[in-house]
Amino acid sequence: MRDKDAQSLWSPAERKCLFILQQRNTRASLLQTHAFILRNSLESNVNLLTKFITTCSSVITVAAGYDPISKIHHARQVFDQIPQKNDSFLCNAMIKAHVCLRQFAESILLYRHLRRDTDFAPDNYTFSSLAKSCGLSLALREGQQIHNHVIKTGFGSNLFASTSLLDMYAKCGDMVFARNLFDEMPERSQVSWTALICGYARSGDMGDAKGLFNQSPEKDSAAYNVMIDAYVKLGDMDAAQHLFDDMPERNVVSWTSMIDGYCNNGDVGHARLLFDAMPEKNLFSWNVMIGGYCQNKQPEEALGLFHEMQSTTSIEPDKVTIVSILPAIADLGALDLGSWVQQFVRRKRLDRATNVCTALVDMYAKCGEITQARRVFHEMPEKEIATWNALINGLAVNGQAKEALETFSDMKLCGFKPNEISMLGLLSACNHSGLVEEGKRWFNAIKEFGLTPTVEHYGCMIDLLGRAGLLEEAEKLIESMPFEPNGIILSSFLVACGNAKDVTRAERVINKAIEMEPWNDGNYVIMRNLYSEERRWKDVEEIKGLMNRQGAKKEAGCSVIEVNGRIWEFVAGDKVQPQWEAINLALGTLRIHMTASGQEEKVSLLT
């Protein structure tokens, strides 16, 4: 009402300025609008300046690639130059702008300044913004001080202020204060109930959360979503599905939470059914489903869904999409698509994000383009430990152990402390290049960096020793491990035994290996071949029978290549491929030429 009465007395210049501020603005247009305000002497119009500050904060919030701390400085300068700061609308706008940009300390400091040096009188909107600031920054002490101010200024029974304080206590994990405040509220809204339910759920107290949810007089989508999200994080998909089915009205958050839950539980098929049934999808929904496929080692489906998003929607990938899809590209070796993603990243200025560039380094390295990986690495304005690890590991898997060790030294010179993944990359480099003594040195150095060797470090070292034929050392290392060896370590040791034709050592671990991974056909094949070498045919038949009883089947060999942006998969013995005859003929021709040139490599035809 106040705004309408004031606007009825506004001049044409003031109306024009308000109209401009209500349009879609950019940082440049806002600077022009401020110049218009100064040129026409409109800075005395408090409502107009309030609108200007609000618009500034909203433009900064949605503008990608800009530093919010530097860009809000202009709005704050405008506010500070106003002589009279007793208008609650104006002051609340400035406080809220700081909160929206996650400048929580600035919002509290501004409030203290206004209370101490001006005639500003806070209202329930002021306390709502301040409580949100304390909750998001987990500043419980400051939140309690704001609570005292709420009581002293007579807003203790105000529903809006009380609910904001309740939410603040819940976010800070102080559920005793939150519950006391809830019980003392003379009036409660659905938001009040949901805030307390969310607090209990976030603290892991699902008993109280469920009890309060059942007591709630009205349940909106937000309350259901809070409970569904809590059950999803606990991995209880049955309870989550039950609530989802009972929801009177589902929104995109409800659907996406369920999809995320099923993906995290490995049930990607159920997740995809829900995804396809969604009446409306947003970017977050697509990201969750694409990430779910990558997380569950289904890169082909991840790429297929990425292509579907590109071809059937107007939604543009963001940083999360890029970081999710690049591992799938690396797994399939889809280098053309990887190059397109890098061009997209540069065009959209997403290359300023360290995690995006790190994912690009990892993708190029795994695709064998280590030169391009190093180029992306060196072009990065900022690096983190994960970036260095990606390059070290990339050099390792590409057989460039010397360069990996040099990169590790450079990382330390730049002030980065190695972590467990860094040391694993070093051991991998030594393993791929057969550097046994170097590998031993770095394995012993793990504790010198204040780290504890993990099962992965032991596994890499055991594999290195096994490949070098040092089976006795490898076996002793297995026995000295502070934890039980996993199936990967035992399989690696079995391979080494197979290469060294050491039946005795293989027999010592085969039963444990089969117990851990009864489905792993490789373990059976190694023992069968070892027994065959010694003509122990009875043992060969026994291993075959055990393999059948355990349901282990020899997995067919498979390779994947990218041709003209399309992924092609080839499976040994598979004649379904549409160009099988032409491929078989080409392989036969190659075999003839190789035989004629004296080559002894064995070429297995697709027959």
Secondary structure, 3 states (H helix, E strand, C coil): CHHHHHHCCCCHHHHHHHHHHCCCCCHHHHHHHHHHHHHCCCCCCHHHHHHHHHHHHHHHHHCCCCCHHHHHHHHHHHHHCCCCCCCHHHHHHHHHHHHHCCCHHHHHHHHHHHHHHCCCCCCHHHHHHHHHHHHHCCCHHHHHHHHHHHHHCCCCCCHHHHHHHHHHHHHCCCHHHHHHHHHHCCCCCHHHHHHHHHHHHHCCCHHHHHHHHHHCCCCCHHHHHHHHHHHHHHCCHHHHHHHHHHCCCCCHHHHHHHHHHHHHCCCHHHHHHHHHHCCCCCHHHHHHHHHHHHHCCCHHHHHHHHHHHHHHCCCCCCHHHHHHHHHHHHHHCCHHHHHHHHHHHHHCCHHHCHHHHHHHHHHHHHCCCHHHHHHHHHHCCCCCHHHHHHHHHHHHHCCCHHHHHHHHHHHHHCCCCCCHHHHHHHHHHHHHHCCHHHHHHHHHHCHHHCCCCCHHHHHHHHHHHHHCCCHHHHHHHHHHCCCCCCHHHHHHHHHHHHHHCCHHHHHHHHHHHHHHCCCCHHHHHHHHHHHHHCCCHHHHHHHHHHHHHCCCCCCCCEEEEEECCEEEEEECCCCCCCCHHHHHHHHHHHHHHHHHCCCCCCCCCCC
